[in-house]
Amino acid sequence: MLLAAGPFYTSGTFWAATAVIVAMCAGAGAMWATLRASNPKRQLTYAWSDTALLRSRQRLNGELEIRLNGAPLMDPRVVRVSLANTSRRDIGSTHFDRGEPIRFRFGTPILKLLGTEVYPSTSAPPPATADGAELLIGPGRLGRGETVIYHSLVDGVPDYGFQQQLIDVTVLENPGANSNFLRLYLRALRQTWWVPAIMLPIAALLAWLEVI
């Protein structure tokens, strides 16, 4: 007489195989976490924009002028440049190759540096200087999670350019809303890679046990 087999999860073979798979996945996850902790990546994101101080169709008559140090301005604009350390480690002065600063080219002379915003407010931002049509930033320290915004005054529509020689730092232009969502989604997948690594072998084992 044939006896009906019990549920597969009551089998000792099932639990032994499951324990082996879980142990292997846990070991792999621990190794990956150790590697990430010992070799964290530095990442810097940048963005820029400009705001016209006059509306596009606004015209000044001969009785009203905008001047800076006595010189008239025809199309004054405030350029906003932001740097953000989005990684888990500080970016220091030693990461600027041969002390070379980060260069933002505006294509039109910088008339004045208007100020700097720092987040958190207790941070000390990398120094910035104007050199003709270029904004030079650094060398200096940008701590993890810190953001710095530099404001400059120009006269005319900027034609942007960017150059950097940072060492061991991944530099990315700050993406738009859709790209940012995709980036965060891919980051979440990378951080939870162990979920399918554990579940797929278990699912295959369950399917095999159902067959036999």
Secondary structure, 3 states (H helix, E strand, C coil): CCCCCCCHHHCHHHHHHHHHHHHHHHHHHHHHHHHHHHCCCEEEEEEEEEEECCCCCCCCCCCCCCEECCEECCCEEEEEEEEEECCCCCECHHHEHHHCCEEEECCCCEEEEEEEEEECCCCCCCCEEEECCEEEECCCCECCCCEEEEEEEEECCCCCEEECCECCEEEEECCCHHHHHHHHHHHHHHHCCHHHHHHHHHHHHHHHHHHC
